[in-house]
Amino acid sequence: MSEVGPSSRPPKANELYAAARVIGNKCFDENLEFMKCKETKGGEPSACAAEGQEVHKCVYGLYKEISAKAGAEFKAYASCLDGADLRVAMCKKTQSAFETAFYS
């Protein structure tokens, strides 16, 4: 998971799903500013490149934090989601273990 980053590889779908709640919580302000910018610029994301960069910076920084705080739990949760066809309901135990480890 540590190889996720702007100069390496983007996160896989199961990794995005696994981190989604944490991203929504920790990168809320950056996402909100990006959405506000898009709204004022006719929905054009390329007109909000600076705000988009802030979102990416937050998310990639968060992946580093996840790796440091709860790497094994995150990997188990992402793996569960991969095997469960991204159905979060099937992976509640590993989700709870990951979020407990990350936030503690």
JOCOR-V195314 format. One line per field, one symbol per residue. phi: phi as a letter, one per 40 degrees, with the letter a starting at -180 (. if undefined). psi: psi as a letter, one per 20 degrees, with the letter a starting at -180 (. if undefined). A space follows every 50 residues. Layout:
phi = ???
psi = ???
//
This chain:
phi = .cccicbbbcccdccccccdcccdccbdcccccccccdccbggccccbcc ccccccdccccccccccccadcccccccccccccfgcddcbccccccccc cccc
psi = hiiprhjeqrqrghhgghighgghghkggggghggggggikkjohhilhg hhhhggggghhhhggghhhlgghgggghgghghjlkohhikhghgggghg ggi.
//
